[in-house]
Amino acid sequence: MMRLLFVFLMVTAICFHGRAQDKRVRDYGIQIGVMSPGSMNAITDVEGVRVGHVTLKETGSIRTGVTAILPHGGNIFQQKVPGAVYVGNGFGKLAGITQIRELGTIETPVLLTNTLSVPTVADALIGYTLSMEGNEKVQSVNPIVGETNDGRLNDIRGRHVQPRHVWEAIDQADAGVVEEGAVGAGTGTICFGYKGGIGTASRVLPESSGGYTVGVLVQSNFGGVLKVNGAPVGQELGKYYMSNHLNDTPDGSCMVVVATDAPLDSRNLDRMAKRAMLGLAHTGGISSNGSGDYVIAFSANQRVSVAYQSDRRTRTRDVLRNDAMSPLFMATIEATEEAILNSLFVASSVTGKDGYTVSELPEEKVLQILERYGRIKPGRQQR
């Protein structure tokens, strides 16, 4: 009897926390693109990748947090991964960008937070890396920290993210289901005038194209004219940039993290990262003047072991040829588009600083629009 009670309480807790209370895009019969998602339809479908969040919702004005993406579960500094960064629009404060571009490797977890917390998070990430066994002699660390500005909902000037939150996000990162919506670094973000946040999705290539997996995680905080599966949702709702009903600026940012198990070098990861911006464009994002739109891409399959200490002058590894990249490009575009939409569909309304409220996307109205435009599968489930 006690065991049954425990199961009941666990199920009840799941229903009131995390994904069970909010449906994702595919739960409504909305199919983005033509490729198949992975089993979790998340960045963690890429083997080894882990994600952790710390969400700060305190008093009436703290609405922020930290999200950690780990390329693998080992010592990332000692086993670096090939990486690349593409800048869609550079109004942002991405720490660590120049070394990634110069050396083509990533040596720390990728952390996301709010704009004014980048220095704190970077410092904590350096401390975390130095503390790891095997890094006792390390004297240079390139922390990777991305951001969006959550100052409309969050007391951003208070700089409430502390080093302990960074360590906690990293320590609790796992390879399971990724919590989405108003969590972690997406707690206080706004997208297309509605509540945005963290979203994720994945695609698996056919075996004939290598069977590789591409996973994407986004921190959505930008504007434009919302489209869902090609339907002009923002226009139909009368809420879009340059309309009379939405005076909000389209400025903001979107951080996109792309992971794959395909054996890629930094050059082709850069090419892949560029395609993520096409996925953002599919949702109606315009990458405005004041938007910091960055894509960080890495190959979790290709670990570069202690390259900084090696006494070998050369190294050899297998990488995909250029003419094998097109399926990965397509997977990146589709997964990015769906990840952004998941961030909107899962996020709930949030009230924050000065009592300001950002409403969640009105899903039922959106679904009605999609039905009119024939952009949803018949027999979709009602919320």
N, C-alpha and C positions, 0 to 999 in steps of 0.2 A: 504493500500500500504506500509506504514512504517513497519507494522507487517511482511509482506512478505519479505521486505528487511532485517529485523532483522533475520528472520529464515535463509535466504540465507547466510548472513554473518556468522551466527553460524555454519552452515553446512560447509561453506568454511574453517572456522577456525579449525574445527575438522579434515578436510581432510589434513590439513597441520601441525597438531600437534597431537602426540600420536599415538594410535594404527591404526587409519584409514589409515595412509600412509604406514604401514608395515604389511604384513600378518603373522599370526602365523602358527605353524606347521599344525594344522588341517584345516586351510583355503586352503591348497594345497592338501587336501585329504590324508594326512599322518596320520594314526591312530596308536598311540602308545599304545600297550597293548590291553586288552580285556574289561576293566572296563569302565563305563560311567563317563564322567566329570560332574561337577556341571554346573549350568546355566552360570556362567562367566568363568569357567575353571580356577579358581584363588584361592589363599589362602583365599580370602574374601568370598568364598562360605561357609566357616565355620562361622556360625552365631556369630556375635560380633567382629570378627577380622577386624582390620582396618590397612591400609597401607598409608604412606605418604612419599613423596620424596622432597628433595631440591637438585637441580642440579647446579653445579658451572662450568660454561664455560665462563671464562674471559681471556682477552688478548690472547696470543697464547699458553700459557703453563699451564693454570689451567683447569684441566679436572677431576673433582672429585665431591663428594657430600655426602649426608646422606640419608639413608632409614630407616624409623621407622615402626616397626610392633607391633601393640597393640593387646594383647590377648582379650581385651574387652574395652568398652568405659568408664568404671568407674575408680575408684581409685584403680589401680592395686596393690599398696602397701597394702591397706586395704583389698583387695580381691585378694589375691595371687592365682596363678594357679599352678597345679602340672606341673613340668617340668623335663627335663633330657637333658644331653649333651653327645654326643658320639664323640670321637676323631678318625677320620680316619687316619690322620697324623698330628702330633702336631707342625709343624713349623708355629706357628701363635701366635697371641696376643689376644686371647679371654678373655675379662675382665668378671669376675663374675662366672667363671666356677666352682671353688671349693665349693662355697656355694650352688649352684644348686645341685651338686653331693652329698653334705652332708645333706641338708635339703629336697631336692626334690621339691622345689618350685621356681617360678619366681615372682619377686615383682616389676619389672619395665617394661616398653616397651623394646623390643629388638631392638637395634640400629646397623646399619651396616655403615661402612665408610672405609677410607683408613688406612693403617697401622700406620702411624705416627700421625694420628688424634685421636687415641683411647683415650689418656688421656683427651684431650679437650672435646670429646663427653661424656666420662664418668662423668667428672665434671659437664657438663651442664645437664646431665640426673639426677645427684644427686640434683642439684638446682631445676630442674623441679619437682622432687618428693617431696622435702621438701616444695615447695611452694603450694602444693595442699591442699585444705581444708580438715581438718581431720588429717593432718600429722604434726600438730604444735609441737608435743612432740617427733617426730621421731628423733633418734640420730644415726641410722645406716641404710645405704641403700646399697644394692648390685646391682650396675648398670650392665646391660648386654650389652656389646658392642663387636661386631665381626668386622673383617676386612679382606680385601685383599689388596695386594700391587699394586697400579696403577702408580708406578713411571716411567714406560716407556713412558706413555702419559702425565702424570701429574707432575707438579712441587711439588712433595711430600714433599721435604724439606722445602718448604714455609709454610706448615701447614696452609692452607687457610681456612679450616673449622673452623667456629667460633661458640660460644654458641648460637647465635641467629639462626643459621641454624638448630641446633638441635631442638630448641623450635618450629621453623616454621614447620619442618618435622612432629613433633608430633601433633601440633595444626591442621595441614591440613589433617591429616590422616583420611580416610573415608572407608566405607565398600563397595564402588563401584568397578568399573573397575580399575585394577592395570596397571599403565603405565609400559612398559617394554623396554628392550634394553639399550641404552646408557643414562640412567637416574639415578639420585640419586647416591647411592654407586657404581653403575655399570657404571658410566660415563666414567671412564678411564681404564676399565678392558679389558683383552685379553683372548680369549678362543680358544684353538686348532690353534693358529696362526691367528685367525680372531677376529673381534670385538665381545666381549662378553658383559655381563651386567646383568641386572635384568631380571629374567624370573619367571613365575609362572604357576601353573596348579593344578587341583584338581581331585578327584575321589569320587564317591558316591557309597557306598555299597548297594547291593540289600536289600530289606526289610527283606528277610529271614536271612540276616547276620547282621541285626540291623539297616540298612539304614543310618549309620553314614557317615559323610563327612571327607575326609582328604584333606588338602590343603598344598601346598609346595611353598615356594619362595626361589630362589637362587640368589647369587651374584657370577657369573661364571668368573673365572680368572685362569684357569689351562690348562694343556696340555696333550698330549697323541696321540692317533690315532683315529680320529673322526669316529664314526659310527652313522648313522641315520636310525632308525628302523631296525637295524641289517645289513644294507648295509655298506660296507667298503669305506665310502665316502672319508676319509682322504687319503687312499691309492690310490683311483681312481684319486683324484685331485693331487696326488704327493706332498702333503703337510702334513707331519706328523713327529712326533718325531723319530729320528734315521734315517731319510731319508736325501738325499743330498740336498733337496730343502727347508728344514726347519731347520735352525741352532738354532732357538730359544730354550731355555731351556723349559722343561715341567713344571718347577717349577712355582708356583703361589699359588692359594688357591681357595677353593670353600666353601662359607658359605651357609648352607642349613637350612631353618627354616620350621619345620613341625608343622602344627596345626591340631587339630581334635576336634570334638564335642563328641567323644566317651568318656565315663566315665572311665578314666585310672588313675592309680597311677604312680608315677615316675619310678617304676621298669619296668612296661610294656611300658612306654614312651621311656625308654632307649632301650628296645628291638626293638621298632618301629624305633627309630632313627638309629640304626645299619643298618636297611634295606635300608635307603636312600643311603648308600654307594654303594649298588648293582645297584641302578638307575644311579648313577654317572658312575659306571663301564660299564653299558649298552651303554653309550655314547662314550666309549673309553678312559675315564680318567684313569690314572694310579696311582694317589695319590703319586706323586714323593717325593723324599727325601726333597725337599725344598717347599713342598706344605702344606699349613695349611687348612686341610679339617675337618670342624666341622659341626655337626648337632645339632641344638637346637630344641627340641620337647616340645610341651605343649598341655594340654587339656583345651580348653576354656570353657568347660561345667562344670568343677569341680572347683569351687572357694572356696578357704580356707580363710574364713573371719577372720580378725584380730587375727590370731593364736598367734601372739607374745604377745597379751594382755589378752588372754582368761584365766579365772580362772578355766576352766574345765580341768581335767586331760586327758580326752579321747574325741575322736570324732568318729562319725560313718558316713560312706558314702558307696554307692554302686559303685563297680568297676567291670569291665569285668573280667571274668575268663580267665585263660591262654589259654584254648582251643578255645576261641572266637577271638583270636588275628590274626590268619592267613590271613583273608580277609583284615585287616588293614595293615599287612605287605605288601601284594601285592599292595594295593592302594598306599602305600608310595613309593614303587619301581617305579611304573608306573608314578606317579605324579612327582617324582624327575627327571626321565628321560625326560619327556616332558617339564618340567620347564627349564631345561638346554638347550634343543633344542629351546624353544621359545626365550630364551635370545640371541641365535645366529641368529635365523631367523628374529627377529624384529630389532636387532641392525643395525644401519647404520655406514658407514665408519667414522672414526674420525681422525683428524690431531691435534696433540698436541705439547708437549714440543720438542724443537729443530726441529720443522717441521716434526716430525716423524708421519707417517700415518699408521693406521691399517685398512685394508679393511674389508668390510662386507662380510659375507658368500655369495658366488656366487650361489644364489638360483636356477637359471635356470639350471646350470650345475649339482647341487645336485639333482634336480628333474629328470633330464635325467638319472642320475646314478640309482636313486630309481626305475625308470621305467624299466631299464634293469634288475634289480634284483627282480622285481615284488613286491616292497615294498611300493607301492602307489596305492590308489584306482583309477580305470579307470575314465576318464573324469575330472581329476583335473583341477583346474582353473589356467590359465596362469597369471603371474603377469603383 
